[in-house]
Amino acid sequence: MARQKIELNGLLAFPLTPFTDDLELNLDAFADHVEGHLAAGAGALFIACGTGEFSALGPDELSAVLRTARDVVNGRVPIWIGAGGGAAAARSGVAAAEAGGADGVLLLPPYLVTGPPAGLLDHVRYAVADTSIPVIFYQRASGVLNARAATELLDIPSVVGIKDGHGDIDLMSRIVASVQAVDTDFLFFNGLPTAEVSQRAYSAIGVARYSSAVHCFAPEIAGRFYRALAANDTAAMDRLLTGFYLPLVALRDETPGFAVSLVKAAARLRGQKVGGVRPPLVDPSPEQVNRLEKILSDGLATVRELD
């Protein structure tokens, strides 16, 4: 089977998964949230991934989220969905994504255990067996490849890219160079939290695509940074970093899991009915929400000044 050539361009959005006050899935709010991403110009949606609290969702909930997204999107942009965990869970998740009509799968790292690069390759082979849906391997935590193993992913036709959440620029540079020497169509993504902060460094090594969680609550800011990056407008990028992204990252780093919790809190500040986070994540304190509100206000003001 030949490798599919996949086009994923523009701002890649990673929607939240809304919950009710008692932490049940809120599909009506999810539908509104997805429509908001589309209205703001998202080039593709990656649902139920890290920002979408994949690890907190059951198989039936994942299926319901995918059905809802497909109904709302109606073919306007590609829909990718998270799968992962242990070997059996990853395999069933990939199969369910294909059966549910997703355009692709973001394969999250194995659960709990850590294996060598050869074992990770076997994990991917096992997860995608008997399916043909395109898969992007999410490199982070317990799933980190070396350059040789990354190149061997090319032997798995359904694997079309690597998203890097590990953050080792030296390693990623070697991976990109090694893979592109064989296949220039293979895709690479920056998947670090608040990826805009590191994206200039990733762009310099050939990783042009990135995930924007900020698009969930401030597409004005996410879109302005994306345009500045495309134009190599360093002055505008620096203004957005100092006026918004760096203060947001400082607040994010105060508490484990805030890469998701703060995004949900900011979405609530902007009137979205996304609810709180499921445990073990925690919502920010009132004092932290007050600081978040100021950071968001300053970021929006920075966009207005730039425009």
Beta strands, then each sheet from edge to edge (+ up, - down):
strand 1: 12-13
strand 2: 44-47
strand 3: 79-83
strand 4: 104-107
strand 5: 135-139
strand 6: 159-164
strand 7: 187-190
strand 8: 209-212
sheet 1: 1+ 2+ 3+ 4+ 5+ 6+ 7+ 8+ 1+
end
